[in-house]
Amino acid sequence: MFEVYKKELKELLRDKKTLLFVVALPVIVFPILFAVMAFLTSQAALQAEQKVHTYAIINGEFAPDFTDTIFYHKSFKLFERGNAFKTIEELKLAIKRGEIDMGIYIPKNTEKALDNYETTTWQVVFNDAKSINFLYQRIQKLVQDYSDNLQKNKLIQLGLQLKQQQAILNPIIVKKVDTSDKRENLGEKLGGFLPYLLVPLVLMGATYPAIDLGAGEKERGTLETLLLTPITRTQLVLGKFLTLLTTSIASTLITVSSMGAWIALALSFTDLDIIASAFSRLVLLDLILIFILLLPLAAIFSAIALAISIYARSFKEAQNYMAPLSIVVFFPVMISLMPNMELTSKTAFIPITNVSLAIKEIVKGTVDFTYIGYIFIATVITAGLLLLFCVRWFTKEHVLFR
């Protein structure tokens, strides 16, 4: 068995494609991709934040203070022919033609309506499909500030001073007292995405080498030679299985180590003290627990990937089978991200979802070790059954020589 293991491992290490998927992608490509995505996102947000929007106002003279405020605002520029529009429909057409980014319709009785204890409705016309430009949020804040100022002045006219206004308008103030620490708080928000990264990496570390160890052997015609060697088929399967388990765990460890190094490098150049202080209490025991939970999960993926590869006639057919497997694996991980999904005595026995929830609890620092035991036992039993199936699968002639 160990001779097969050493032989398969040596062949994989000689394969440049395997080294690319197991080593190069985690160490170089993934961090670069994440960095490029973060850079492009930040640049898009910065450009949207700095963009100056062209606007037009109908009946702006009936709210002069607001008109002056938006005129001098750094994010808005008045349309050259500001009085060219008289109706909402004209504003819509101008936006569709690209003449303006936004139009504002102000009722003529805006300031007088408050004297009659009436409200007015302002209409902001814009293309909501481009909401990333923060246009509506900005104009909404300006209108709210103007509305608050009208309200304050009216209440003063009615004889209410500012302190009295605050008490009437806000008779009750709710103050949040959070019992969670920084680690638990951020762990709840960010911890759920760690399995979303780790679990697919464990799967990827097993699937690509598995294709070569099963279907690849068939295409090269070396499977028959292996079957003629003086070892049992069980030993042959176990040797291949251990190879996949090794590559799966190695890929995960390399990726996590690489991302940890890149994140540490990023923290040294950016001010993220809150995140750094929150996760500084993630001790070695927590990392070991995560590793222990991923071990049987890697065994499950290795057994499934090897069984699929053994069944496939060719390298291409095996690749086609692996794609649905990725979707099946992603689904239980996504379930763990759903609101109110917690690690309980029931969810501890849901495959893949249980490991994802446990990793989140470990990151939060609120893990129950009883559930960790349940999860480990459940995944080990599942991995053992799948490995037994894989061994039996390899003994069937109609599977090996389809």
KANORNOR-V25934 format. One record per residue. N is the residue number from 1. RES is the residue in one letter. PHI is phi as a letter, one per 20 degrees, with the letter a starting at -180 (999 if undefined). NEAR is the number of other ideal C-beta (glycine too) atoms within 10 Angstrom. D_CENTER is the distance of its C-alpha to the mean C-alpha in Angstrom with 2 decimals. Layout:
BEGIN
{{N	RES	PHI	NEAR	D_CENTER} {N	RES	PHI	NEAR	D_CENTER}}
END
This chain:
BEGIN
{{1	M	999	16	40.10} {2	F	f	10	39.37} {3	E	f	12	41.27} {4	V	f	21	39.00} {5	Y	g	18	35.97} {6	K	f	13	37.37} {7	K	f	15	38.36} {8	E	f	24	34.98} {9	L	f	16	33.18} {10	K	f	11	35.64} {11	E	f	17	35.17} {12	L	f	20	31.40} {13	L	f	13	31.82} {14	R	e	9	34.24} {15	D	e	16	31.83} {16	K	f	9	30.14} {17	K	f	12	27.43} {18	T	f	17	26.50} {19	L	f	13	26.46} {20	L	f	13	24.21} {21	F	f	19	21.56} {22	V	e	25	22.00} {23	V	d	16	22.79} {24	A	f	14	22.40} {25	L	g	19	18.89} {26	P	f	23	17.42} {27	V	f	17	19.81} {28	I	d	12	19.97} {29	V	f	13	17.96} {30	F	g	17	14.35} {31	P	g	19	14.92} {32	I	f	11	16.76} {33	L	f	11	14.16} {34	F	f	15	11.53} {35	A	f	12	14.56} {36	V	f	10	15.69} {37	M	f	10	12.51} {38	A	f	11	12.60} {39	F	f	10	16.33} {40	L	f	10	16.39} {41	T	f	10	14.08} {42	S	f	10	16.33} {43	Q	f	10	19.36} {44	A	f	11	18.60} {45	A	f	12	18.15} {46	L	f	10	21.30} {47	Q	f	11	23.27} {48	A	f	14	22.44} {49	E	f	11	23.47} {50	Q	e	9	26.68} {51	K	f	13	27.65} {52	V	d	11	31.03} {53	H	e	17	31.43} {54	T	e	17	34.79} {55	Y	c	25	36.01} {56	A	c	25	39.16} {57	I	c	23	40.64} {58	I	d	22	43.14} {59	N	m	16	45.58} {60	G	f	19	44.20} {61	E	f	9	47.68} {62	F	e	17	47.32} {63	A	b	23	44.54} {64	P	f	10	45.77} {65	D	f	11	43.79} {66	F	f	23	40.48} {67	T	g	19	41.69} {68	D	f	11	42.54} {69	T	f	16	39.21} {70	I	f	22	37.11} {71	F	f	14	39.70} {72	Y	e	8	39.29} {73	H	f	15	35.48} {74	K	f	7	33.89} {75	S	e	17	31.24} {76	F	c	19	33.83} {77	K	c	15	36.84} {78	L	f	15	39.60} {79	F	f	18	40.47} {80	E	g	9	43.77} {81	R	d	11	45.47} {82	G	f	15	44.16} {83	N	d	10	46.77} {84	A	f	14	46.29} {85	F	d	22	44.44} {86	K	c	11	46.03} {87	T	c	11	43.84} {88	I	f	13	40.24} {89	E	f	10	40.72} {90	E	f	15	41.80} {91	L	f	26	38.64} {92	K	f	15	36.50} {93	L	f	13	38.48} {94	A	f	21	38.22} {95	I	f	18	34.42} {96	K	f	9	34.38} {97	R	f	8	36.80} {98	G	n	9	34.67} {99	E	f	17	37.45} {100	I	c	22	35.46} {101	D	e	22	31.84} {102	M	b	24	32.80} {103	G	c	25	35.86} {104	I	c	23	36.99} {105	Y	d	19	39.73} {106	I	d	21	41.58} {107	P	f	17	44.25} {108	K	f	13	47.71} {109	N	d	14	48.28} {110	T	g	19	45.21} {111	E	e	18	47.17} {112	K	f	12	50.15} {113	A	f	14	48.13} {114	L	f	17	47.31} {115	D	f	10	51.06} {116	N	e	7	51.35} {117	Y	l	7	48.36} {118	E	c	9	46.37} {119	T	d	9	42.82} {120	T	c	17	41.96} {121	T	d	8	39.03} {122	W	e	17	37.66} {123	Q	d	12	35.87} {124	V	d	15	33.22} {125	V	d	21	32.97} {126	F	a	21	30.06} {127	N	e	14	27.63} {128	D	f	7	24.58} {129	A	f	6	22.72} {130	K	d	11	22.57} {131	S	f	12	21.25} {132	I	f	11	19.01} {133	N	f	18	22.38} {134	F	m	14	22.56} {135	L	f	22	26.06} {136	Y	f	14	26.31} {137	Q	f	9	24.91} {138	R	f	17	27.54} {139	I	f	21	30.41} {140	Q	f	12	29.59} {141	K	f	10	29.89} {142	L	f	16	33.17} {143	V	f	18	34.58} {144	Q	f	10	33.66} {145	D	f	13	35.39} {146	Y	f	18	38.40} {147	S	f	16	38.49} {148	D	f	11	38.40} {149	N	f	13	41.25} {150	L	f	18	43.30} {151	Q	f	13	42.78} {152	K	f	15	43.83} {153	N	f	12	46.95} {154	K	f	15	47.99} {155	L	f	16	47.77} {156	I	f	13	49.83} {157	Q	f	10	52.40} {158	L	e	9	52.53} {159	G	n	7	53.37} {160	L	d	16	50.05} {161	Q	f	9	49.10} {162	L	g	10	45.56} {163	K	f	8	45.47} {164	Q	f	13	46.73} {165	Q	f	16	44.21} {166	Q	f	13	41.30} {167	A	f	10	42.74} {168	I	f	10	43.28} {169	L	f	12	40.02} {170	N	c	8	37.95} {171	P	f	7	40.12} {172	I	c	4	37.29} {173	I	d	6	34.52} {174	V	e	4	31.72} {175	K	d	4	30.60} {176	K	e	4	27.52} {177	V	d	4	28.26} {178	D	e	8	25.14} {179	T	e	6	26.10} {180	S	e	13	22.85} {181	D	e	14	22.78} {182	K	f	15	20.25} {183	R	f	19	18.73} {184	E	f	17	18.39} {185	N	f	15	17.07} {186	L	f	18	14.29} {187	G	f	23	13.74} {188	E	f	15	13.18} {189	K	e	9	10.47} {190	L	d	15	8.77} {191	G	f	23	10.41} {192	G	f	21	8.58} {193	F	e	15	5.59} {194	L	f	17	8.71} {195	P	f	27	10.03} {196	Y	f	15	7.15} {197	L	e	16	8.45} {198	L	f	21	12.00} {199	V	f	25	13.06} {200	P	f	17	12.69} {201	L	f	22	14.40} {202	V	f	26	17.11} {203	L	f	28	17.62} {204	M	f	24	17.85} {205	G	f	29	20.30} {206	A	d	32	22.51} {207	T	f	29	22.48} {208	Y	f	23	23.73} {209	P	f	31	26.58} {210	A	f	30	27.43} {211	I	f	23	28.23} {212	D	f	21	30.75} {213	L	f	25	32.22} {214	G	d	25	33.06} {215	A	f	24	33.28} {216	G	f	20	33.98} {217	E	f	21	36.96} {218	K	f	21	38.29} {219	E	f	16	38.14} {220	R	f	11	39.83} {221	G	m	8	42.43} {222	T	e	12	42.00} {223	L	f	19	41.05} {224	E	f	11	44.71} {225	T	f	10	45.71} {226	L	f	16	43.33} {227	L	f	14	44.76} {228	L	e	8	48.26} {229	T	f	12	47.54} {230	P	f	5	49.11} {231	I	c	15	45.96} {232	T	f	12	44.84} {233	R	f	15	42.01} {234	T	f	14	40.30} {235	Q	f	17	40.43} {236	L	f	20	39.18} {237	V	f	24	36.10} {238	L	f	20	35.41} {239	G	f	21	35.71} {240	K	f	27	33.19} {241	F	f	29	30.86} {242	L	f	19	31.09} {243	T	f	26	30.33} {244	L	f	28	27.06} {245	L	f	23	26.19} {246	T	f	20	26.96} {247	T	f	27	24.88} {248	S	f	29	21.85} {249	I	f	20	22.08} {250	A	f	15	23.09} {251	S	f	25	20.12} {252	T	f	28	17.77} {253	L	f	15	20.03} {254	I	f	18	20.36} {255	T	f	23	16.67} {256	V	f	19	16.10} {257	S	f	12	19.33} {258	S	f	18	18.56} {259	M	f	17	15.26} {260	G	f	11	17.16} {261	A	f	12	19.96} {262	W	f	16	18.03} {263	I	f	16	16.34} {264	A	f	10	19.86} {265	L	f	11	21.27} {266	A	f	14	18.95} {267	L	f	13	19.88} {268	S	f	9	23.46} {269	F	d	7	23.28} {270	T	c	10	21.22} {271	D	e	7	21.85} {272	L	c	13	19.08} {273	D	f	9	21.63} {274	I	f	11	19.88} {275	I	f	14	16.92} {276	A	f	14	19.49} {277	S	f	12	21.93} {278	A	f	20	19.56} {279	F	e	18	18.42} {280	S	f	10	21.88} {281	R	e	11	22.96} {282	L	f	16	20.73} {283	V	e	10	23.91} {284	L	f	7	24.87} {285	L	f	9	25.39} {286	D	f	16	21.76} {287	L	f	13	20.74} {288	I	f	11	23.60} {289	L	f	19	22.52} {290	I	f	20	19.07} {291	F	f	14	21.05} {292	I	f	12	23.56} {293	L	f	22	21.08} {294	L	f	24	19.62} {295	L	g	18	23.22} {296	P	f	21	24.24} {297	L	f	29	20.92} {298	A	f	28	21.66} {299	A	f	25	25.16} {300	I	f	26	24.05} {301	F	f	28	22.10} {302	S	f	32	25.05} {303	A	f	27	27.58} {304	I	f	24	25.91} {305	A	f	29	25.37} {306	L	f	29	28.96} {307	A	f	24	30.40} {308	I	f	23	28.84} {309	S	f	27	30.07} {310	I	f	24	33.50} {311	Y	f	18	33.79} {312	A	f	24	32.87} {313	R	f	12	35.85} {314	S	b	13	34.23} {315	F	g	16	31.35} {316	K	f	11	30.15} {317	E	f	18	30.47} {318	A	f	26	28.42} {319	Q	f	15	25.57} {320	N	f	11	25.75} {321	Y	f	17	25.51} {322	M	f	21	22.47} {323	A	f	9	20.27} {324	P	f	10	20.61} {325	L	f	16	20.00} {326	S	f	13	16.46} {327	I	f	8	15.86} {328	V	f	11	17.64} {329	V	f	21	15.56} {330	F	f	15	12.15} {331	F	g	11	13.75} {332	P	f	18	14.58} {333	V	f	21	11.23} {334	M	f	12	9.88} {335	I	f	15	13.06} {336	S	f	24	12.31} {337	L	e	15	9.49} {338	M	f	9	12.28} {339	P	g	4	14.32} {340	N	m	4	17.32} {341	M	e	16	16.39} {342	E	c	12	18.21} {343	L	f	24	19.87} {344	T	c	14	23.41} {345	S	f	10	26.34} {346	K	e	10	25.26} {347	T	f	19	21.54} {348	A	f	22	22.64} {349	F	d	17	24.18} {350	I	e	18	21.42} {351	P	g	14	20.54} {352	I	m	24	17.12} {353	T	g	24	15.89} {354	N	f	26	18.36} {355	V	f	28	17.10} {356	S	f	29	13.46} {357	L	f	27	15.02} {358	A	f	25	17.45} {359	I	f	27	15.11} {360	K	f	24	13.52} {361	E	f	21	17.18} {362	I	f	23	18.25} {363	V	f	25	15.88} {364	K	f	20	17.18} {365	G	n	18	20.68} {366	T	c	17	21.73} {367	V	f	18	21.92} {368	D	e	14	25.01} {369	F	f	8	26.64} {370	T	f	10	28.37} {371	Y	f	20	25.18} {372	I	f	19	24.29} {373	G	f	11	27.68} {374	Y	g	20	27.15} {375	I	f	25	23.90} {376	F	f	19	25.58} {377	I	f	13	28.67} {378	A	f	17	26.89} {379	T	f	23	24.84} {380	V	f	15	27.95} {381	I	f	12	30.08} {382	T	f	18	27.68} {383	A	f	22	27.54} {384	G	f	14	31.33} {385	L	f	12	31.96} {386	L	f	20	29.83} {387	L	f	21	31.64} {388	L	f	12	34.92} {389	F	f	13	34.08} {390	C	f	21	33.29} {391	V	f	20	36.66} {392	R	f	14	38.51} {393	W	f	18	36.74} {394	F	f	22	38.04} {395	T	e	12	41.59} {396	K	e	12	41.83} {397	E	f	7	43.70} {398	H	f	6	42.48} {399	V	e	14	38.88} {400	L	f	18	39.78} {401	F	c	11	42.10} {402	R	f	11	40.78}}
END
